[in-house]
Amino acid sequence: MTISSPGIGSNGLDVNAIVTKLVAVESQPITLLQSKSSKIQSTISSWGSLKSQLSTLQDAAASLLDKSTWAARTVSSSNSSAVAATVTSGALAGNYSVSVSQLAQSQTNSSASVTAGSAIGSAGRLDIQLGQWSGSTFTGGSAAAISVAVNATDTLTDIANRINNSKAGINASVVTSGGQDKLIVRGANTGASNGFQIQAFDDTGTAITDGSTGVGKLAYANHGSGIVGMGLSQAAKDSAATVDGVAVSSSTNQITGAVSGLTLNLQQVTTSPATVSVVADTATPTSKVNAFATAYNQLVSSIRTLTKYDPATKAAAALQGDSTATGLQTALRQIITGAGPSGGTYSRLSEVGLETQQDGTLKVNSTKLSAAMANSSNLEALFAANGGSSADNGIARRVRDFAMAANGTGGNVSSRTTNLQTALTRNNADITKMQDRIAVVQARLYKQYNTLDTNLTSLNSLSSLVTQQITTWNKSSS
């Protein structure tokens, strides 16, 4: 009789199928561990999202602690074409009467006309020095004069280029009209102290006192008998104005320091005073209060979504039942709905327009908030007071400190995330160990069933041999 069994002998034993099914049974714990890893990773991602939103809320709260938020100012002018202005945080609010009697200007000189493109005709040099004129008397500044060489063959254009390259504090150009050239020189800066003197010298170094010929035409200096050389088109002057009747001046057309934090930009002489108004900037703190409410609402909404249970689908969100998440929500709600620092005009956020809704979010009542902005110092105190203790601190300061602590090293959020990372690492290590064990089991099963397949083949061969022998014996007996 032949020894037979499905898949045995010459039909072959399906070792792969057998081992695969056995390994699948052994691997069921790995599937459970992998599912656990996915859940932990999802929880870590959820906490990462909350941590980011908590940081956003911290930043929004911190911006309400910034003094510049509440000290912001705006400025306007009743005659901006004559007097414009800029303002910095903390400038004293008020209306200022500004009259402009003179604009700052730079000194400008022009030479006598010469034939266009003709040479100056004599060699020498021009010594240029910055300083201040008082009538026909010049007082040099602290900087030494700068010398510009003049060749007899130089045209006015050559000389203008050399002056510009000398960096002497004046700018030169040539104006051509009707076949005639004129050298125009201007001070690089406005202001009475930025006037200039140009002394001419011949090629022996002797001062030229005759301003009618050669290099002398390009002088502008007083040699005792009056100013010689170029004509004066415009004298260097400071700007002059009055602010609330007080005289002020500047070497430029910008007046600073007359009113702390206010810069006046003078653009025209006025015939009647311009009113410059500095008022509190409510747009900046309003936008930051709104940003604070938005950041808080995003965080609260996320916590609510991540901790909910959907009875219809019987599905729990990633942080459903997570006491750290619900504790975070409770703590924030207590800060937001709690009383502000004692002794202030405003005691709760609802009084200034941040009203708590049924779902825990904040709704900004713009009418209330706008009214509170008129009393910005008390509104600032509600948000930013620094009383030294949580109860005496402003609400934004409490929120910032809470968020900073929760996200900081050892804080609730950071600790929760760290613990989850540790759990994930441990779980993944268990998966690796299990996979290593399964690999050993798989190798052993392959060896066993391959051996069984070989043995069955041998037994079938022996069975065939025995059957043949029995048949032979039966024939012999007959």
C-alpha positions in Angstrom: 0.0 0.0 0.0 1.3 3.5 -0.9 1.8 6.0 1.9 0.0 9.2 0.7 -1.0 12.6 2.0 -2.1 15.8 0.1 1.1 17.6 -1.0 3.4 14.9 -0.1 6.0 13.0 -2.2 6.2 13.6 -5.9 3.3 16.1 -5.6 5.6 18.3 -3.4 4.8 19.8 0.0 3.8 23.5 -0.1 6.2 24.6 2.5 5.9 28.4 1.8 2.1 28.4 2.3 2.4 26.4 5.5 5.1 28.5 7.0 3.5 31.8 5.9 0.3 30.9 7.7 2.1 29.8 10.8 4.2 33.0 10.8 1.0 35.1 10.4 -0.4 33.6 13.5 2.9 34.2 15.4 2.9 37.8 14.1 -0.4 38.9 15.5 1.2 40.6 18.5 3.3 42.7 16.1 0.2 43.9 14.4 -1.2 45.0 17.7 2.1 46.8 18.6 2.1 48.6 15.2 -1.4 49.7 15.8 -0.4 51.0 19.2 2.6 52.9 17.6 0.2 54.6 15.1 -2.0 55.7 17.9 0.9 57.1 19.9 2.2 58.9 16.8 -1.2 60.4 16.2 -1.3 61.6 19.8 2.2 63.1 19.5 1.1 65.0 16.3 -2.0 66.3 18.1 0.1 67.6 21.0 2.5 69.1 18.5 -0.3 71.1 16.9 -1.5 72.2 20.4 2.0 73.2 21.4 2.4 75.3 18.2 -1.0 77.0 18.8 -0.1 77.6 22.5 3.1 79.3 21.3 1.1 81.5 19.0 -1.2 82.5 21.9 1.9 83.2 24.0 3.3 85.6 21.3 -0.1 87.3 20.9 -0.3 87.8 24.7 3.3 89.1 24.8 2.6 91.7 22.2 0.0 93.2 24.6 2.7 93.6 27.2 4.8 95.7 24.9 4.8 99.3 26.0 5.0 100.5 22.4 1.6 98.8 21.7 -0.1 101.2 24.0 2.2 104.2 23.4 1.6 104.2 19.6 0.7 107.6 18.2 -0.6 108.9 14.9 0.0 112.4 13.5 -1.7 114.7 11.0 -1.2 118.2 9.7 -3.8 120.8 8.7 -1.4 121.9 5.9 0.7 118.8 5.0 2.1 120.6 1.8 3.8 123.1 4.1 4.4 121.0 7.3 4.4 117.2 7.3 5.3 115.2 10.4 6.2 111.8 11.8 5.8 110.6 15.3 7.3 107.8 17.5 5.6 105.9 20.3 5.2 107.8 23.5 5.0 111.3 21.9 2.8 113.7 24.0 -0.6 113.9 22.5 -1.9 117.3 21.6 -2.3 120.0 18.9 0.7 122.1 18.0 0.7 125.3 16.0 3.6 125.5 13.6 4.6 128.5 11.5 7.5 128.3 8.9 9.3 131.6 8.1 12.3 130.1 6.3 13.4 126.9 4.7 16.9 125.6 5.0 19.0 126.0 1.9 22.5 125.4 0.6 24.8 128.0 -0.7 24.8 128.4 -4.5 27.3 130.4 -6.7 27.6 130.9 -10.4 30.5 132.1 -12.4 30.6 134.7 -15.2 29.8 133.3 -18.7 32.6 132.1 -20.9 32.5 130.7 -24.5 31.2 127.2 -24.4 34.1 124.7 -24.3 36.8 127.3 -24.0 39.9 126.9 -21.8 40.2 128.8 -18.5 43.5 130.3 -19.8 45.6 130.2 -16.7 46.9 127.6 -14.3 46.5 127.6 -10.5 44.4 126.0 -7.8 41.1 126.5 -5.9 41.0 126.0 -2.2 37.5 125.0 -1.0 36.6 125.3 2.7 33.3 124.8 4.4 32.2 127.2 7.1 29.7 130.0 7.8 29.3 133.5 6.3 28.2 136.5 8.4 27.7 139.2 5.8 31.0 139.3 3.9 33.0 137.7 6.7 33.7 133.9 6.5 34.5 131.7 9.4 36.0 128.4 8.4 34.8 125.1 10.0 36.9 122.5 11.7 37.8 120.7 8.4 40.8 121.9 6.4 40.5 123.4 3.0 40.7 121.0 0.0 42.7 122.0 -3.0 41.6 121.5 -6.6 44.3 121.9 -9.3 43.4 124.0 -12.4 45.3 123.7 -15.7 45.4 126.5 -18.2 43.8 124.2 -20.8 40.9 123.1 -18.5 37.4 123.9 -19.6 34.7 124.6 -17.0 33.5 121.0 -17.4 37.0 119.7 -16.6 37.1 121.9 -13.5 33.6 120.8 -12.4 34.6 117.1 -12.7 37.7 117.8 -10.6 35.7 119.6 -7.9 33.2 116.8 -7.7 36.0 114.2 -7.4 37.6 116.2 -4.6 34.8 115.4 -2.1 35.2 119.0 -0.8 31.5 119.2 0.3 30.2 121.0 -2.7 28.8 119.9 -6.1 29.7 121.5 -9.4 27.9 121.5 -12.7 28.1 123.5 -16.0 25.1 125.1 -17.5 25.3 125.9 -21.2 23.0 128.5 -22.9 23.4 130.5 -26.1 26.9 129.2 -26.7 28.0 130.3 -23.2 29.1 128.1 -20.2 28.6 128.9 -16.5 30.0 127.0 -13.6 27.4 126.4 -10.9 28.6 125.3 -7.5 26.3 124.2 -4.6 26.8 123.1 -1.1 26.2 119.4 -0.6 24.2 120.1 2.5 21.8 122.8 3.7 22.3 125.0 6.7 24.2 128.2 7.6 27.2 126.3 8.9 27.5 124.5 5.5 28.4 127.5 3.5 31.7 127.6 1.7 34.6 129.8 0.5 36.6 129.3 -2.6 40.0 131.0 -2.7 42.0 131.1 -6.0 45.8 130.9 -6.3 48.0 131.2 -9.4 50.6 128.6 -10.4 53.2 130.2 -8.0 50.8 129.8 -5.0 50.0 133.5 -4.7 46.5 134.4 -3.8 44.5 135.9 -6.6 42.6 139.0 -5.5 41.3 139.9 -8.9 38.2 137.9 -9.7 37.8 139.1 -13.2 40.2 136.8 -15.2 41.4 133.2 -15.4 41.3 131.1 -12.2 40.2 134.2 -10.3 36.8 134.1 -12.0 36.1 130.9 -10.0 36.8 132.3 -6.6 34.3 133.3 -3.9 36.3 134.9 -1.2 36.8 138.2 0.6 40.4 139.6 0.4 39.6 142.7 2.5 38.2 144.8 -0.3 35.0 142.8 -0.7 34.1 139.4 -2.2 35.6 138.6 -5.5 35.0 136.0 -8.2 31.6 134.2 -8.6 28.3 135.7 -7.9 26.1 134.5 -5.0 22.8 133.0 -6.2 21.6 131.7 -2.8 23.1 132.0 0.7 23.3 129.0 3.0 20.6 129.2 5.6 19.0 127.3 8.5 15.3 126.6 8.5 13.3 128.8 10.9 9.9 128.1 12.5 7.9 128.5 15.6 6.1 125.8 17.5 3.4 127.2 19.7 5.2 130.5 19.5 8.6 129.1 20.5 11.3 129.8 17.8 13.1 126.7 16.5 15.7 126.2 13.8 17.7 123.5 12.1 20.4 123.1 9.5 17.9 120.9 7.5 14.2 121.2 6.9 13.6 118.6 9.6 12.9 119.8 13.1 13.4 117.3 15.9 13.3 117.8 19.6 10.9 120.7 19.7 8.2 118.2 20.9 9.4 114.9 22.3 8.8 112.1 19.8 7.6 114.5 17.0 9.6 115.3 13.8 8.4 118.2 11.7 9.3 118.1 8.0 9.2 121.7 6.7 8.3 122.0 3.0 6.9 125.5 2.5 6.9 128.9 4.1 3.5 129.4 5.7 1.3 132.4 5.6 -0.8 131.1 8.5 0.0 128.5 11.2 -0.5 124.8 10.4 -1.9 122.6 13.2 -0.1 119.4 13.8 -2.2 116.9 15.8 -0.7 114.0 17.7 -3.3 111.5 18.9 -3.2 108.0 20.4 -3.1 105.3 17.8 -6.0 102.9 18.6 -5.6 100.8 15.5 -2.4 99.1 16.7 -3.6 97.9 20.1 -7.0 97.0 18.6 -5.4 94.8 16.0 -3.3 93.1 18.7 -6.3 92.5 21.0 -8.1 90.9 18.0 -5.0 88.8 17.3 -5.0 87.7 20.9 -8.7 86.6 20.7 -8.1 84.8 17.4 -5.1 82.9 18.8 -7.1 81.9 21.9 -10.1 80.8 19.9 -7.9 78.6 17.6 -6.4 76.9 20.6 -9.7 76.3 22.3 -11.4 75.0 19.2 -8.5 72.6 18.6 -8.6 71.2 22.1 -12.4 70.8 21.8 -12.0 68.9 18.5 -9.1 66.7 19.7 -10.9 65.7 22.9 -14.4 65.0 21.6 -16.2 61.7 21.2 -18.5 61.2 18.2 -21.5 59.1 19.4 -22.7 58.7 15.8 -19.5 57.0 14.6 -18.5 55.8 18.0 -15.1 57.3 17.3 -12.9 59.0 19.9 -10.6 61.8 18.9 -6.8 61.5 19.5 -6.9 63.2 22.9 -10.3 62.1 24.1 -10.0 61.4 27.8 -6.5 63.0 28.0 -6.5 64.7 31.4 -3.6 67.0 30.4 -5.5 68.4 27.4 -8.7 68.9 29.4 -6.7 70.4 32.2 -5.1 72.9 29.7 -8.5 73.9 28.5 -9.8 74.4 32.0 -6.8 76.4 33.2 -7.0 78.8 30.2 -10.8 79.3 30.6 -10.2 80.2 34.3 -7.6 82.8 33.3 -9.8 84.3 30.6 -13.0 84.5 32.6 -11.3 85.4 35.9 -11.0 88.8 37.5 -8.3 91.2 36.4 -5.8 92.9 38.7 -7.4 94.6 41.6 -7.9 98.4 41.7 -8.3 98.8 38.0 -11.1 100.5 36.1 -11.8 97.3 34.2 -12.0 94.0 36.1 -12.9 91.5 33.4 -12.3 91.0 29.7 -16.1 91.1 29.0 -16.2 94.7 30.1 -13.8 95.8 27.3 -15.5 93.7 24.6 -14.0 90.2 24.8 -17.1 88.2 25.6 -16.9 84.4 26.3 -19.3 82.3 24.2 -21.0 79.1 25.1 -18.4 77.0 23.3 -15.6 78.7 25.3 -14.4 81.0 22.5 -14.1 84.8 22.7 -16.2 87.1 20.6 -14.9 90.7 20.2 -17.5 93.3 20.7 -16.0 96.1 18.7 -18.2 98.8 20.2 -17.1 98.0 23.7 -13.5 97.6 22.7 -13.5 101.0 20.9 -15.0 102.7 23.9 -12.3 101.1 26.1 -9.6 102.3 23.8 -10.5 105.9 24.8 -9.2 104.9 28.2 -6.0 103.1 27.0 -4.0 103.3 30.2 -6.7 101.4 32.1 -7.1 99.0 29.3 -3.4 98.4 29.2 -3.5 97.7 33.0 -6.2 95.0 32.5 -4.0 93.2 30.0 -0.4 94.0 31.0 -0.3 95.0 34.7 2.8 93.5 36.4 1.8 93.2 40.1 4.4 90.6 41.0 1.8 87.8 41.5 -0.6 86.0 39.3 -3.7 87.6 41.0 -2.2 91.1 40.5 -1.0 90.6 37.0 -2.9 91.6 33.9 -4.8 88.9 32.0 -2.5 88.8 29.0 0.5 88.5 31.3 -1.1 85.6 33.0 -1.8 83.9 29.7 1.7 84.4 28.5 3.2 83.1 31.7 0.9 80.1 31.6 1.7 79.2 28.0 5.4 79.7 28.6 5.4 77.4 31.6 3.3 74.7 29.8 5.5 74.7 26.7 8.7 75.0 28.7 11.0 72.3 29.9 9.1 70.3 32.5 5.8 71.9 31.6 2.6 70.0 31.2 2.7 70.0 27.4 6.4 69.3 27.1 6.3 66.5 29.7 3.3 64.9 27.9 5.1 65.0 24.6 8.3 63.7 26.1 6.4 60.8 27.8 4.7 59.9 24.5 8.0 59.9 22.7 9.4 57.6 25.3 6.4 55.3 25.0 6.7 55.3 21.2 10.4 54.4 21.4 9.7 51.6 23.8 6.9 50.3 21.7 9.0 50.4 18.5 11.8 48.5 20.4 9.2 45.8 21.3 8.2 45.6 17.7 11.9 45.1 16.7 12.4 42.4 19.3 9.2 40.6 18.2 10.2 40.8 14.5 13.6 39.3 15.4 11.9 36.5 17.3 9.5 35.8 14.4 12.5 35.7 12.0 14.0 33.0 14.1 10.7 31.1 14.3 10.3 31.4 10.5 13.8 30.0 9.8 13.1 27.1 12.2 9.8 26.3 10.5 11.3 26.4 7.0 14.0 24.0 8.2 11.5 21.6 9.8 9.1 21.5 6.9 11.8 21.2 4.3 13.1 18.3 6.2 9.6 16.8 6.4 9.2 17.2 2.7 12.5 15.4 2.1 11.5 12.6 4.5 8.1 12.1 2.9 9.7 11.9 -0.5 12.0 9.2 0.8 9.1 7.3 2.4 7.2 7.4 -0.8 10.2 5.9 -2.7 10.5 3.2 0.0 6.7 2.5 -0.3 7.0 2.0 -4.0 9.9 -0.4 -3.6 8.1 -2.5 -1.0 5.0 -2.6 -3.2 7.0 -3.9 -6.1 8.7 -6.6 -3.9 5.4 -7.8 -2.6 4.0 -8.1 -6.1 7.1 -10.1 -7.2 6.6 -12.4 -4.2 3.0 -13.0 -5.0 3.8 -14.0 -8.6 6.5 -16.4 -7.4 4.0 -18.1 -5.0 1.6 -18.6 -7.8 
